Amino acid sequence: MAEPIVWPPRDEHEMATTLAELARRVVFPPTPPIAAAVGAQLREQTPRGWQAALPWSGWRIGRSLALAVVALLVLAAAAVAFGIAIGGLRITFAPGTPPPLPSGAVQSRAFGEEVGLDEARRRAGFQVLVPSLAAMGQPDHVYYNGVPSGGTVSLVWGPRPGYPADANGIGLVATEFQAAVDPAVWEKMLYEGTTVTSSDVGGHAALWVAGGEHTFFYRDASGRRVDSSLRLVGDTLIWESGGLVLRVEGAPSLTAAAAVARSLR
Amino acid sequence: MEGRPLNDAELIEEARRGDVAAYEELVRRYEELAFRTAYLVCGDADDARDAAQEGFVRAYGALNRFRAGAEPRPWLLRIVANAARNRRRAAGRRASLALRSAQDRPSDGAAPSPEAAVLAGEQRAELLAAIDRLGDDDRRIITLRWFADLSEREMAAVLDVPPGTVKSRLSRAMDRLRAVVSGGANHG
């Protein structure tokens, strides 16, 4: 039972009760996105690895948030025009919302052919990495897709502690393919409401794509979009390491995604 | 247990190793508190934003001096408040807090009733105006205690005063506020 408010307050106790009541209603100016600005500033001060090759890493993003916002807007404009490339992956932006998927596409996810981990390792033209994070354990499903050259391996987990299932029962997806492919082959399209934050995984530049909806598809040799059914399961961390482009999708936060990413062996 | 969100100490450890993303996550946990604290110290939202950002960047550079196992909250608030004080001094003016009280129902959605222990809108506005009429030191310690919900130790860190003096300073400030509200004494 709350204490009655006495107005005006007659002693320190009543003053405290009144201030506590006022505090429940006080409205502060909205908190700006300070963490993002701090992260941008720190990365600007300490470029590492091929982070220096990212389109925005050479820009002077100063302490002023306004300047950072301007830089992001310019980056977005440049991305609309040219896309951002990481290895064989190009990221482009599109207005509006994604077109509807064919029925059943979300369920099938078009990961490719389901194979065992050993078979995926045999077929892939690269060393397949698996998270060593204890919470993840072995993937529940392993898929191999022959596109692009060297193939793509997708590791799929159901829910795990700290990695809840999405509407399709998928907790996490890790996808790997060789970076040395034509950047035009794979394309990730971001729609309105999606944000891209620069991050890093073990000293390698990374992108955290969060919010909104994004699709992922590849093009054939003539540049035609072949398949847009690779709808991502959720927010995605993308980076390149050791000649591979790696994606961790569906983790509930950048920290959770980075924990998986750092544990890949 | 791996897979769960990292706690503050783990994020600091990762940040010490150069993981900016881990530090960004730590900042995200404290950005609202830091911004509001800086706002109450310097009285200007733009300066508070810049001070909070500057403070967090400085703290990153000082992570190696952070004592393992200590609470990061007062440490971060002290650094941010220092930046906010510097900005206030540089501005050389006394800013009036633009705090206001919400006009709508409380966040729990309960309908107000005559019996409810609530402060009427007029009285809230009167109390906020009285707080704003206080001297800088009084206003700051009252708003840090009640609006930012800081502990005595955190208030001492933010105000850069000995912890043992916070309680008596707050008590005197409350007395002066009560005098202003009662329409009586001067509020020096």
Interface residues (C-beta under 8 A of the other chain):
Chain A: M1 A2 E3 P4 I5 W7 P8 P9 R10 D11 E12 M15 A16 T18 L19 A20 E21 L22 A23 R24 R25 V26 V27 F28 P29 T31 P32 P33 I34 A35 A36 A37 V38 G39 Q41 L42 R43 T46 R48 R63 S64 L65 L133 A134 A135 M136 R160 P161 G162 Y163 S199 D200 G203 A206 W208 S253 L254 T255 A256 A258 A259 S263
Chain B: M1 E2 G3 R4 P5 L6 L11 G18 D19 V20 A21 A22 Y23 E24 E25 V27 R28 E31 E32 A34 F35 R36 Y39 A45 A48 R49 D50 A52 Q53 E54 F56 V57 Y60 A98 L99 R100 S101 A102 P106 S107 A116 A117 V118 L119 A120 Q123 R124 L127 L128 I142 W146 F147 D149 S171 M174 D175 L177 R178 V181 S182 G183
